[in-house]
Amino acid sequence: MQPAVFPFSRIGSTAAKGLRTLLLSSALLATGVHGVAAQTVGDDDNVATQQLNLPKDVTVFGKSDPNVRKATAIVNGRIITGTDVDQRLALIITANGGKVSDEEKERLRVQVLRNLIDETLQIQEAAANDIKIDKAEIDQSYERVAANFRQSPAQFDQYLRTQGSSAASIKRQIEGELAWSRLLRRNIQPFVNVSADEVSAQINRMNAAKGSDEYRIGEIYLSATPENQQQIIANARNIIDQIKQGGSFAAYARQFSEASTAAVGGDLGWVRPAQLPDELAQAANEMQVGQIAGPIGVPGGVSIIYVMDKRKVLTADPRDALLSLKQLSVAFPAGTTKEQASAKAAAFAAQVKAIKGCGQANELGGKIGADVVDNDNVKLRDLPPQLQDILLNLQVGEATPPFGSINDGVRVLVVCGRDEASTAAAPNAEQIMAQMEEERVNKRARIYLRDLRRDAVIDYN
């Protein structure tokens, strides 16, 4: 399957960025354990048939209509209501600016119900092990989430209500992730061991890979069988379309991805191609920062990947340089046409070319009526990818071409200073050991949750 590659320079709108903070709140606030490895499933679709000893010709007795979706469930006696589903679904819709089709809402509703079931199982298992999250702790976490929106808890309550959600929905999510994280630290983490030899081998592999490319990857993994593969591919393409229209990659990863990294918005962290399945490694090697690709066929399903960033292993990266910049900006009057804006931008560019160093920037700004703002200690990597490529090749005293929009006006950045990045230090043995332990804890956590699902009594209403 040849994946499509799309430019994707930002993750969603302002609302989507806010929702990303919301959805990842407890992942940031708790000391939970999150995986960093890409999802790989199975080796051969026929293995399942062999394991279950299924007949070659299957006849289904009775009717199962996949178009009939159950809205609520009772999980080991705990009721998940339609309101619970609606309020959690409202958060995802908000992340996409409310632009979600009815068909997409139905797909999201099914996935939200699955997530709520898992969340309930996690809280119940924690309670069975005498782990209960205090209300005060949940409220403190909720306050920090509200602070991310620069709102008080009361203001945030009102904001959630206007979006069709509620504080109770967010607090339930916070409780679930804190409880599960604490349960893993008690029941799994103490029994996971990584030897010194394993750490040494990992350090040797990193040193051998020095100077090679390393990527910060986001992944959405969807499992598929030969029977439903085309439907899953269509779903994946629909997700890509939603993200291209401004949807939050992190929000879709959290709700749809079946990889363990769903809890952190699909973020795999920094990985080398050799650490990825071959199909994902090939796609990543051909992508630029800010691009999204998929659907990519992988064992057991398909993946959508997003290249968040790129660097060289254990090598000084020019994109980690710190810049001192002066920003000159000129606003366009209301009613400016595209042609008028282009003409003014060209005149602005000609005037900026006369600048010989930052010392003249303020003088020129005064002459042409431009606002001049100093920006120090700006990490090149934190700027939009288009500006990164331009600024990498500028010397001190040189300016970027004009950029902006009719609404925002036109501006340039003048490089006043550059502190080059130092050579990246290799993680120490303790850091590597912690990362390897984390990966193993996550693997066992997936098995733990799978067993809870198997043993649960779930009544769909």
C-alpha positions as CSV (number, residue, x, y, z in Angstrom):
1,M,0.0,0.0,0.0
2,Q,1.5,3.3,-1.1
3,P,0.9,5.9,1.6
4,A,-0.2,9.4,0.7
5,V,2.0,12.2,2.2
6,F,0.5,15.6,3.1
7,P,2.0,18.8,4.4
8,F,0.8,19.4,8.0
9,S,2.6,22.4,9.5
10,R,0.5,22.7,12.7
11,I,-1.6,20.5,14.9
12,G,-5.1,21.9,14.6
13,S,-6.6,25.2,15.5
14,T,-6.5,27.1,18.8
15,A,-9.3,25.0,20.1
16,A,-7.5,21.9,19.1
17,K,-4.4,23.0,20.9
18,G,-6.4,23.7,23.9
19,L,-8.1,20.3,23.7
20,R,-4.8,18.6,23.3
21,T,-3.8,20.1,26.7
22,L,-7.1,18.9,28.1
23,L,-6.9,15.4,26.8
24,L,-3.3,14.9,27.9
25,S,-3.8,16.7,31.2
26,S,-3.3,13.8,33.6
27,A,-0.6,12.4,31.4
28,L,1.3,15.6,32.0
29,L,0.3,16.0,35.7
30,A,0.6,12.4,36.8
31,T,3.8,10.4,37.0
32,G,2.3,7.6,34.9
33,V,4.2,5.3,32.6
34,H,3.8,5.7,28.8
35,G,5.3,3.7,26.0
36,V,7.5,4.9,23.2
37,A,7.6,2.0,20.9
38,A,5.7,1.7,17.6
39,Q,2.8,-0.8,17.5
40,T,3.4,-4.1,15.7
41,V,0.8,-6.8,15.7
42,G,1.1,-10.4,14.5
43,D,3.0,-12.0,11.7
44,D,0.4,-13.6,9.6
45,D,-3.4,-13.0,9.4
46,N,-3.8,-16.8,9.1
47,V,-2.3,-17.4,12.5
48,A,-5.5,-16.4,14.3
49,T,-7.5,-18.9,12.2
50,Q,-5.0,-21.6,13.1
51,Q,-5.0,-20.8,16.8
52,L,-8.8,-20.8,17.0
53,N,-9.1,-23.9,14.7
54,L,-11.7,-22.1,12.6
55,P,-13.4,-23.8,9.7
56,K,-12.5,-22.6,6.2
57,D,-16.1,-22.0,5.3
58,V,-17.8,-20.0,8.0
59,T,-21.7,-19.9,8.1
60,V,-23.1,-17.3,10.5
61,F,-26.3,-18.4,12.2
62,G,-28.4,-15.5,13.3
63,K,-28.1,-11.8,12.5
64,S,-25.5,-9.3,13.7
65,D,-26.1,-5.8,12.2
66,P,-22.9,-3.7,12.4
67,N,-24.9,-0.6,11.8
68,V,-26.7,-1.0,15.1
69,R,-24.5,0.8,17.6
70,K,-24.9,0.5,21.4
71,A,-24.8,3.8,23.2
72,T,-24.4,2.7,26.8
73,A,-23.1,-0.2,28.9
74,I,-22.9,-1.6,32.4
75,V,-19.3,-2.6,33.3
76,N,-19.2,-5.0,36.3
77,G,-22.2,-3.1,37.7
78,R,-21.0,0.4,36.9
79,I,-23.3,2.2,34.4
80,I,-21.9,4.2,31.5
81,T,-24.7,6.5,30.4
82,G,-25.4,8.1,27.1
83,T,-24.6,11.4,28.8
84,D,-21.1,10.1,29.7
85,V,-20.5,9.3,26.0
86,D,-22.0,12.6,24.7
87,Q,-19.9,14.7,27.1
88,R,-16.6,13.0,26.2
89,L,-17.5,13.1,22.5
90,A,-18.1,16.8,22.8
91,L,-14.5,17.4,23.6
92,I,-13.3,15.7,20.4
93,I,-15.9,17.7,18.4
94,T,-14.6,20.9,19.9
95,A,-11.0,19.9,18.9
96,N,-12.2,19.9,15.3
97,G,-14.0,23.2,15.5
98,G,-17.4,21.5,15.5
99,K,-16.8,20.4,11.9
100,V,-17.6,16.7,12.3
101,S,-20.0,14.9,10.0
102,D,-22.8,12.8,11.4
103,E,-21.1,9.6,10.1
104,E,-17.9,10.6,11.8
105,K,-19.7,11.3,15.0
106,E,-21.1,7.8,15.0
107,R,-17.6,6.3,14.6
108,L,-16.3,8.5,17.3
109,R,-19.1,7.6,19.6
110,V,-18.3,3.9,19.4
111,Q,-14.6,4.5,20.1
112,V,-15.5,6.8,23.0
113,L,-17.6,4.1,24.6
114,R,-14.7,1.6,24.3
115,N,-12.4,4.1,26.0
116,L,-14.9,4.7,28.8
117,I,-15.2,1.0,29.3
118,D,-11.4,0.7,29.6
119,E,-11.3,3.7,32.0
120,T,-14.0,2.1,34.2
121,L,-12.1,-1.2,34.3
122,Q,-8.9,0.6,35.3
123,I,-10.6,2.5,38.1
124,Q,-12.3,-0.7,39.3
125,E,-9.1,-2.7,39.3
126,A,-7.3,0.0,41.2
127,A,-10.1,0.1,43.8
128,A,-9.8,-3.7,44.2
129,N,-6.2,-3.2,45.1
130,D,-7.1,-0.5,47.7
131,I,-6.0,2.3,45.4
132,K,-8.4,5.3,45.5
133,I,-7.6,8.7,44.2
134,D,-8.6,11.5,46.7
135,K,-11.1,14.1,45.5
136,A,-8.7,16.8,46.5
137,E,-6.0,15.4,44.3
138,I,-8.4,15.2,41.3
139,D,-9.5,18.8,42.0
140,Q,-5.8,20.0,42.1
141,S,-5.2,18.3,38.7
142,Y,-8.4,19.9,37.4
143,E,-7.3,23.3,38.5
144,R,-4.0,22.9,36.7
145,V,-5.9,22.0,33.5
146,A,-8.1,25.1,33.9
147,A,-4.9,27.1,34.4
148,N,-3.7,25.9,31.0
149,F,-6.7,27.7,29.6
150,R,-6.0,30.7,31.7
151,Q,-9.2,30.2,33.5
152,S,-10.3,29.6,37.0
153,P,-12.0,26.2,37.7
154,A,-15.4,28.0,37.8
155,Q,-14.8,29.6,34.5
156,F,-13.6,26.4,33.0
157,D,-16.7,24.6,34.3
158,Q,-18.8,27.1,32.3
159,Y,-16.6,26.7,29.2
160,L,-17.0,23.0,29.2
161,R,-20.8,23.4,29.6
162,T,-20.9,25.6,26.5
163,Q,-19.1,22.9,24.6
164,G,-21.6,20.2,25.6
165,S,-19.2,18.6,28.1
166,S,-18.8,18.9,31.9
167,A,-16.2,19.1,34.7
168,A,-17.3,15.6,35.8
169,S,-16.3,14.1,32.5
170,I,-12.8,15.6,32.7
171,K,-12.4,14.7,36.4
172,R,-13.4,11.1,35.6
173,Q,-10.7,10.9,33.0
174,I,-8.1,12.3,35.4
175,E,-9.2,9.8,38.1
176,G,-8.9,6.9,35.6
177,E,-5.4,7.8,34.4
178,L,-4.1,8.6,37.9
179,A,-5.5,5.3,39.3
180,W,-4.1,3.2,36.5
181,S,-0.7,4.9,36.7
182,R,-0.6,4.2,40.5
183,L,-1.7,0.6,40.0
184,L,1.1,0.0,37.5
185,R,3.7,1.5,39.8
186,R,2.6,-0.9,42.6
187,N,1.8,-4.1,40.8
188,I,4.1,-4.1,37.7
189,Q,7.0,-1.7,37.9
190,P,8.7,-3.3,40.9
191,F,8.9,-6.6,39.0
192,V,10.4,-5.2,35.8
193,N,14.2,-5.5,35.6
194,V,16.7,-4.4,33.1
195,S,20.3,-5.7,33.3
196,A,23.5,-3.6,33.1
197,D,24.4,-5.7,30.0
198,E,21.2,-4.7,28.2
199,V,21.9,-1.0,29.0
200,S,25.5,-1.3,27.7
201,A,24.3,-2.9,24.5
202,Q,21.8,0.0,24.0
203,I,24.5,2.6,24.6
204,N,26.7,0.8,22.0
205,R,23.9,0.8,19.5
206,M,23.4,4.6,20.0
207,N,27.1,5.3,19.6
208,A,27.1,3.3,16.4
209,A,24.2,5.3,15.1
210,K,25.8,8.6,15.8
211,G,25.0,11.1,13.0
212,S,22.1,9.2,11.6
213,D,18.6,10.6,11.4
214,E,16.3,10.4,14.3
215,Y,12.6,11.4,14.2
216,R,9.9,12.6,16.6
217,I,7.0,10.5,15.3
218,G,3.2,10.5,16.1
219,E,1.3,7.4,15.1
220,I,-2.3,6.3,14.9
221,Y,-2.5,2.5,14.6
222,L,-5.7,0.8,13.5
223,S,-6.0,-3.0,13.6
224,A,-7.5,-4.7,10.5
225,T,-8.3,-8.2,9.2
226,P,-8.5,-9.2,5.5
227,E,-12.3,-9.0,5.8
228,N,-12.5,-5.4,7.1
229,Q,-9.2,-4.0,5.7
230,Q,-10.9,-1.8,3.1
231,Q,-13.2,-0.4,5.7
232,I,-10.3,0.3,8.0
233,I,-8.3,2.0,5.2
234,A,-11.4,4.2,4.4
235,N,-11.6,5.1,8.1
236,A,-7.9,6.0,8.1
237,R,-8.3,8.2,5.1
238,N,-11.2,9.9,6.8
239,I,-9.1,10.6,9.9
240,I,-6.4,12.1,7.7
241,D,-9.0,14.3,6.0
242,Q,-10.3,15.5,9.4
243,I,-6.7,16.3,10.6
244,K,-5.9,18.2,7.3
245,Q,-9.0,20.3,7.9
246,G,-7.6,21.4,11.3
247,G,-8.4,18.5,13.6
248,S,-6.1,17.6,16.4
249,F,-3.7,14.7,15.6
250,A,-3.3,14.1,19.4
251,A,-7.1,14.0,19.9
252,Y,-7.7,11.5,17.1
253,A,-4.7,9.3,18.2
254,R,-6.1,9.2,21.7
255,Q,-9.6,8.2,20.6
256,F,-8.8,5.9,17.7
257,S,-5.3,4.5,18.0
258,E,-5.0,1.0,19.3
259,A,-1.3,1.4,20.1
260,S,-0.2,1.9,23.8
261,T,0.9,5.5,22.9
262,A,-2.8,6.5,22.5
263,A,-2.6,7.8,26.1
264,V,0.0,10.5,25.0
265,G,-1.7,11.5,21.8
266,G,0.2,8.9,19.6
267,D,3.6,10.4,20.5
268,L,6.3,7.7,19.9
269,G,9.1,10.1,21.1
270,W,12.4,10.2,19.4
271,V,13.0,7.1,17.4
272,R,15.5,5.9,14.7
273,P,14.2,4.2,11.6
274,A,15.7,1.0,12.7
275,Q,13.4,1.0,15.7
276,L,10.3,1.2,13.5
277,P,8.6,-1.4,11.4
278,D,10.1,-1.4,7.9
279,E,6.9,0.1,6.4
280,L,7.0,3.1,8.8
281,A,10.7,3.5,8.6
282,Q,10.5,3.8,4.8
283,A,7.8,6.4,5.0
284,A,9.5,8.5,7.7
285,N,12.8,8.6,5.6
286,E,10.8,10.2,2.7
287,M,8.9,12.7,4.8
288,Q,9.7,16.3,5.9
289,V,8.9,17.8,9.3
290,G,5.3,18.8,9.5
291,Q,4.0,16.1,7.1
292,I,1.4,13.4,7.7
293,A,1.4,10.1,5.8
294,G,-1.0,7.2,5.5
295,P,-2.7,4.8,5.5
296,I,0.5,2.7,5.7
297,G,0.0,-1.1,5.7
298,V,1.8,-2.7,8.7
299,P,1.4,-6.2,10.1
300,G,-2.1,-6.5,11.6
301,G,-3.5,-3.3,10.4
302,V,-2.6,0.2,9.1
303,S,-0.9,3.3,10.5
304,I,-1.0,7.0,10.1
305,I,2.2,8.8,11.0
306,Y,3.1,12.4,11.6
307,V,6.7,13.7,11.6
308,M,6.8,16.2,14.4
309,D,10.6,16.9,14.3
310,K,13.9,15.5,13.0
311,R,17.5,15.6,14.3
312,K,20.8,13.7,14.1
313,V,21.7,11.2,16.8
314,L,24.3,12.4,19.3
315,T,25.2,15.3,16.9
316,A,25.0,19.0,17.3
317,D,21.8,20.1,15.5
318,P,21.7,23.5,13.9
319,R,18.0,23.7,14.7
320,D,18.8,23.8,18.4
321,A,20.6,27.1,18.0
322,L,19.3,30.1,20.1
323,L,18.6,33.2,18.1
324,S,18.3,36.9,19.0
325,L,15.8,38.4,16.5
326,K,14.2,41.7,15.7
327,Q,10.7,41.5,14.2
328,L,9.5,44.4,12.0
329,S,5.8,44.3,11.2
330,V,3.5,46.5,9.2
331,A,-0.3,46.1,9.4
332,F,-2.6,46.4,6.4
333,P,-5.6,48.7,6.6
334,A,-9.1,47.1,6.7
335,G,-10.3,46.3,3.2
336,T,-6.9,45.7,1.7
337,T,-7.1,43.5,-1.4
338,K,-4.7,40.7,-2.2
339,E,-3.1,42.7,-5.0
340,Q,-2.6,45.8,-2.7
341,A,-1.1,43.6,0.0
342,S,1.3,42.0,-2.5
343,A,2.4,45.5,-3.6
344,K,2.9,46.7,-0.1
345,A,4.8,43.6,0.9
346,A,7.1,44.1,-2.1
347,A,7.8,47.7,-1.1
348,F,8.4,46.6,2.5
349,A,10.9,44.0,1.3
350,A,12.8,46.5,-0.8
351,Q,13.1,48.8,2.3
352,V,14.2,46.0,4.5
353,K,17.0,45.1,2.1
354,A,18.6,48.4,3.1
355,I,19.1,47.2,6.6
356,K,22.8,46.6,7.5
357,G,22.6,44.9,10.8
358,C,20.1,45.1,13.7
359,G,21.4,48.5,14.6
360,Q,19.5,50.1,11.7
361,A,16.3,48.1,12.3
362,N,14.8,50.5,14.8
363,E,15.6,53.5,12.6
364,L,14.0,51.9,9.6
365,G,11.0,50.9,11.6
366,G,10.5,54.5,12.6
367,K,10.7,55.7,9.0
368,I,8.2,53.3,7.6
369,G,5.9,53.1,10.5
370,A,6.7,49.5,11.4
371,D,6.4,48.0,14.9
372,V,9.8,46.7,16.1
373,V,9.9,43.9,18.7
374,D,13.1,42.3,20.2
375,N,13.0,38.5,20.7
376,D,15.9,36.9,22.5
377,N,16.7,33.2,23.2
378,V,14.4,31.9,20.5
379,K,15.1,28.3,19.7
380,L,15.2,27.8,16.0
381,R,13.5,24.4,16.3
382,D,10.4,26.1,17.9
383,L,9.7,28.2,14.8
384,P,7.4,27.1,12.0
385,P,9.2,24.7,9.6
386,Q,9.2,27.2,6.7
387,L,11.0,29.8,8.8
388,Q,13.5,27.3,10.1
389,D,14.8,26.5,6.7
390,I,15.2,30.2,5.9
391,L,16.9,31.2,9.1
392,L,19.3,28.3,9.0
393,N,21.0,29.9,6.0
394,L,21.0,33.6,7.3
395,Q,24.0,35.3,8.7
396,V,23.8,37.8,11.6
397,G,22.4,41.1,10.2
398,E,20.4,39.5,7.4
399,A,16.6,39.4,7.3
400,T,14.0,36.9,6.1
401,P,11.8,37.5,3.1
402,P,8.5,39.1,4.1
403,F,5.8,36.8,5.4
404,G,2.3,37.1,6.9
405,S,-1.3,37.5,5.7
406,I,-3.8,40.1,4.8
407,N,-5.3,39.9,8.2
408,D,-2.0,39.8,10.2
409,G,0.0,42.2,8.0
410,V,3.5,41.6,6.7
411,R,6.7,41.1,8.8
412,V,10.3,40.1,8.6
413,L,12.8,38.7,11.1
414,V,16.3,40.1,11.4
415,V,19.0,37.9,12.9
416,C,20.8,39.9,15.6
417,G,22.7,37.0,17.1
418,R,23.1,33.2,17.0
419,D,24.4,30.8,19.7
420,E,25.1,27.6,18.0
421,A,24.0,24.3,19.6
422,S,26.5,22.2,21.4
423,T,27.0,18.6,20.7
424,A,24.1,16.5,22.0
425,A,25.1,14.5,25.0
426,A,24.2,10.8,25.0
427,P,21.7,9.7,27.6
428,N,23.4,8.3,30.7
429,A,23.0,4.7,31.8
430,E,20.3,5.6,34.3
431,Q,18.2,7.4,31.7
432,I,18.5,4.5,29.3
433,M,17.6,2.0,32.0
434,A,14.5,4.0,33.0
435,Q,13.4,4.2,29.3
436,M,13.8,0.4,28.8
437,E,11.9,-0.3,32.1
438,E,9.1,2.0,31.0
439,E,8.7,0.1,27.7
440,R,8.5,-3.2,29.5
441,V,6.0,-1.8,32.0
442,N,3.8,-0.6,29.2
443,K,4.0,-4.0,27.5
444,R,2.8,-5.7,30.6
445,A,0.2,-3.0,31.1
446,R,-1.4,-3.8,27.8
447,I,-1.6,-7.5,28.8
448,Y,-3.1,-6.5,32.2
449,L,-5.8,-4.4,30.5
450,R,-6.5,-7.2,28.0
451,D,-7.1,-9.6,30.9
452,L,-9.4,-7.2,32.6
453,R,-11.5,-6.9,29.4
454,R,-11.7,-10.7,29.2
455,D,-12.9,-11.2,32.7
456,A,-15.3,-8.2,32.7
457,V,-19.1,-8.6,32.8
458,I,-20.3,-6.0,30.3
459,D,-23.9,-5.5,29.4
460,Y,-24.6,-3.3,26.4
461,N,-27.9,-1.5,26.5
